[in-house]
Amino acid sequence: MTASARAAQPSYIVLPVNVTDKPTVFAFLAQHFARIGEDVWRQRILDGKVHWRDGSLIAMDTEYRPAARVYYYREVPVEAKIPFEEQILFQDDNVILAYKPHFLPVTPSGNYVNECLVHRLRLRTGIDTIAPAHRLDRETAGVILMTVAPETRALYHQLFIDDAIRKDYQAIAKLTPDIIEQYQQESLTLPLHWTVKNRMQPSDPSFTMKIVEGEANTHSEISLVAIKGDLGLFHLSPITGKTHQLRVHMQSLGMPLLNDRFYPSLLPKGPDKFATPLKLMAQRLRFIDPVSGIHHDVQCEGFAF
């Protein structure tokens, strides 16, 4: 018998109002999530894993309702345990500032349904309304802002819209031969700084990004602050927040991050290598709390270098 794991918390989708050719919820789900497979959605419905917001079950012939929420439970054949612990760095009635370890997704994704930061924090605190205010890649560790109260959640999302929150990262990368030579000749003064602005868009496969011609839609400030052998310790501040922005910007400087499985080239999919995590850390988060007025300046331990 194959082991399987079901998400403890449901995911949901809002049924689009402009869909008119799907008579049933099942027909929409099977088409919208075609990569999951029609048979999977049929079994989920028959197993009682698909329901409306009020908990009433959706059947195979349940009519499509525009703008209604449909809740469903994801499952995976086997769910690996991530052998690193999260930490709560600050908590009040509206927010949790947490440390997310490498390899742990923030929300259910891929082969992970319960092994994610949201579920772990809900179990630890007993609060079922915890939700992330922003993204942090599964491969990246560091500080993340989680919202607690649904009625104040939009205020924290607005911080990112208004650029009213400061994120500072650390990274380790192999230096270019030119920088190593300058350092060895003692002709290099640290910190060494770069302003990187360019245009990024999804690449192939679509979960990776690439730099293209056109007006810049990304901006990062990057500083080399220490050198050890052929490796450098960097401080990075993303001014914009595109997916994989810092990873792509470091690659563009000729110094892709240490242990990056995506850049400069996509490595074959395989099991996580817990001993060699991506050397990228969301090390510090600063903002003024829109509810309490507290000046938050929360840091986690950075890389040993």
BELKA-V756822 format. One record per residue. N is the residue number from 1. SS is DSSP state (H for helix, E for strand, - for the rest). PHI is phi in degrees with one decimal (* if undefined). PSI is psi in whole degrees, 0 to 359 (none if undefined). Layout:
# BELKA-V756822
N|SS|PHI|PSI, N|SS|PHI|PSI
This chain:
# BELKA-V756822
1|-|*|133, 2|-|-83.6|129, 3|-|-69.9|148, 4|-|-143.1|159, 5|E|-130.1|135, 6|E|-110.4|142, 7|-|-60.6|136, 8|-|-72.0|331, 9|-|-115.1|140, 10|-|-76.4|152, 11|E|-91.0|168, 12|E|-147.7|160, 13|E|-137.3|141, 14|E|-89.6|123, 15|-|-67.6|123, 16|-|-60.8|145, 17|-|-79.3|341, 18|-|-92.9|6, 19|-|-89.0|120, 20|-|-123.7|356, 21|-|-105.7|13, 22|-|-118.6|105, 23|-|-71.1|334, 24|E|-125.8|160, 25|H|-61.7|318, 26|H|-58.0|316, 27|H|-60.2|319, 28|H|-66.6|311, 29|H|-61.4|317, 30|H|-63.7|325, 31|H|-82.3|317, 32|H|-67.5|322, 33|-|-109.8|53, 34|-|-59.0|327, 35|-|-68.1|338, 36|-|-74.8|321, 37|-|109.6|138, 38|H|-61.7|322, 39|H|-64.0|323, 40|H|-64.3|315, 41|H|-66.5|323, 42|H|-61.0|315, 43|H|-67.7|321, 44|H|-60.1|317, 45|H|-65.9|315, 46|H|-65.1|332, 47|-|-86.7|3, 48|-|74.6|29, 49|-|-101.2|11, 50|E|-132.1|127, 51|E|-151.6|166, 52|E|-78.6|176, 53|-|-60.3|327, 54|-|-83.5|3, 55|-|94.2|350, 56|-|-69.2|137, 57|E|-73.6|149, 58|-|-98.9|130, 59|-|-101.4|176, 60|-|-61.3|330, 61|-|-105.1|13, 62|-|-64.6|130, 63|E|-68.8|147, 64|-|-66.6|134, 65|-|-124.3|102, 66|-|-54.6|137, 67|-|74.9|1, 68|-|-84.6|152, 69|E|-90.1|133, 70|E|-113.2|125, 71|E|-102.8|142, 72|E|-149.2|158, 73|-|-109.4|124, 74|-|-81.2|156, 75|E|-146.2|155, 76|E|-133.4|153, 77|-|-58.7|314, 78|-|-142.5|136, 79|-|-114.8|119, 80|-|-76.1|146, 81|-|-85.3|129, 82|-|-86.3|118, 83|-|-84.9|35, 84|-|-132.0|149, 85|-|-102.3|142, 86|-|-80.7|165, 87|E|-137.5|145, 88|E|-94.5|118, 89|E|-94.3|333, 90|E|-159.0|145, 91|E|-150.8|135, 92|-|-141.2|198, 93|-|-71.5|345, 94|-|-116.4|333, 95|E|-138.9|156, 96|E|-128.1|127, 97|E|-101.9|117, 98|E|-123.3|156, 99|E|-96.3|123, 100|E|-100.9|124, 101|-|-75.2|164, 102|-|-56.0|148, 103|-|78.2|345, 104|-|-88.6|119, 105|E|-69.4|155, 106|-|-73.5|316, 107|-|-127.7|167, 108|-|-54.8|133, 109|E|-162.8|150, 110|-|54.2|234, 111|-|-89.0|15, 112|E|-120.3|122, 113|-|-116.4|315, 114|-|-104.3|336, 115|-|-81.0|74, 116|E|-146.3|161, 117|H|-63.1|317, 118|H|-57.8|312, 119|H|-65.6|317, 120|H|-60.0|316, 121|H|-68.0|323, 122|H|-63.2|320, 123|H|-66.3|317, 124|H|-67.2|321, 125|H|-99.6|340, 126|-|76.8|12, 127|-|-102.0|114, 128|-|-84.5|354, 129|-|-98.5|8, 130|-|-65.2|133, 131|E|-148.6|148, 132|E|-73.6|145, 133|-|-91.9|346, 134|-|-159.2|179, 135|-|-95.6|155, 136|-|-151.8|121, 137|-|-54.5|150, 138|-|-57.8|323, 139|-|-75.8|343, 140|-|-96.5|138, 141|E|-100.7|166, 142|E|136.6|192, 143|E|-80.5|135, 144|E|-137.9|145, 145|E|-94.0|122, 146|E|-113.5|137, 147|E|-93.0|152, 148|-|-113.6|311, 149|-|-96.4|121, 150|H|-56.3|327, 151|H|-73.0|342, 152|H|-112.0|1, 153|H|-57.5|318, 154|H|-62.6|331, 155|H|-64.4|324, 156|H|-79.2|326, 157|H|-62.1|325, 158|H|-65.0|332, 159|H|-56.3|320, 160|H|-75.7|324, 161|H|-63.9|322, 162|-|-89.6|6, 163|-|53.7|40, 164|-|-102.9|21, 165|E|-136.0|137, 166|E|-110.2|127, 167|E|-117.1|130, 168|E|-124.3|132, 169|E|-116.3|159, 170|E|-117.2|151, 171|E|-151.4|155, 172|E|-123.8|133, 173|E|-146.2|157, 174|E|-76.4|132, 175|-|-77.1|158, 176|-|-72.0|153, 177|H|-55.6|325, 178|H|-64.0|316, 179|H|-66.7|319, 180|H|-60.2|317, 181|H|-63.8|315, 182|H|-61.1|321, 183|H|-67.0|317, 184|H|-65.9|329, 185|-|-87.0|4, 186|-|58.5|33, 187|-|-107.4|13, 188|-|-113.8|129, 189|-|-108.9|126, 190|-|-97.3|149, 191|-|-77.4|152, 192|E|-106.6|130, 193|E|-120.8|144, 194|E|-130.6|138, 195|E|-105.9|120, 196|E|-113.8|121, 197|E|-133.9|127, 198|E|-161.9|179, 199|E|-103.3|129, 200|E|-120.3|147, 201|E|-149.7|163, 202|E|-57.6|145, 203|-|-108.0|204, 204|-|-127.0|114, 205|-|-71.4|164, 206|-|-70.6|347, 207|-|-84.7|0, 208|-|-106.5|164, 209|E|-124.2|158, 210|E|-143.1|158, 211|E|-90.2|134, 212|E|-131.2|169, 213|-|-69.8|151, 214|-|130.4|177, 215|-|-62.1|137, 216|-|-62.4|135, 217|-|-122.9|10, 218|E|-135.7|153, 219|E|-153.9|124, 220|E|-132.7|144, 221|E|-108.4|123, 222|E|-128.1|134, 223|E|-132.0|132, 224|E|-87.1|119, 225|E|-113.5|343, 226|E|-156.6|153, 227|E|-131.6|137, 228|E|-141.0|110, 229|-|64.7|234, 230|-|-100.5|13, 231|E|-110.2|150, 232|E|-123.9|146, 233|E|-100.7|128, 234|E|-118.9|146, 235|E|-107.1|132, 236|E|-129.9|137, 237|E|-125.4|109, 238|E|-79.1|117, 239|-|-79.6|323, 240|-|-106.7|175, 241|-|-132.3|48, 242|-|-72.1|153, 243|-|-56.3|131, 244|-|61.2|20, 245|H|-56.8|310, 246|H|-66.9|324, 247|H|-64.9|317, 248|H|-70.9|322, 249|H|-67.3|322, 250|H|-66.3|321, 251|H|-60.3|320, 252|H|-65.2|337, 253|-|-85.7|2, 254|-|81.6|17, 255|-|-136.0|69, 256|-|-60.0|150, 257|E|-63.6|147, 258|-|-63.4|134, 259|-|67.8|27, 260|-|-83.0|120, 261|-|-84.2|352, 262|-|-105.0|325, 263|-|-130.3|138, 264|-|-80.6|347, 265|-|-135.9|146, 266|-|-76.0|120, 267|-|-82.5|155, 268|-|-58.4|145, 269|-|-64.8|137, 270|-|-163.8|181, 271|-|-64.8|151, 272|-|-61.7|140, 273|-|-102.4|90, 274|-|-63.6|337, 275|-|-79.1|345, 276|-|-132.1|70, 277|-|-71.6|159, 278|-|-57.0|132, 279|-|-88.2|68, 280|E|-139.3|129, 281|E|-135.2|124, 282|E|-78.6|88, 283|E|-84.3|337, 284|E|-149.7|142, 285|E|-135.2|129, 286|E|-132.3|132, 287|E|-169.2|163, 288|E|-96.1|123, 289|-|-64.0|123, 290|-|-70.6|347, 291|-|-101.3|306, 292|-|-88.0|340, 293|-|80.1|2, 294|-|-65.7|138, 295|E|-87.0|97, 296|E|-80.1|134, 297|E|-143.1|90, 298|E|-111.8|132, 299|E|-127.5|154, 300|-|-114.9|169, 301|-|-65.1|133, 302|-|-85.4|187, 303|-|-71.1|140, 304|-|-73.8|128, 305|-|-145.9|none
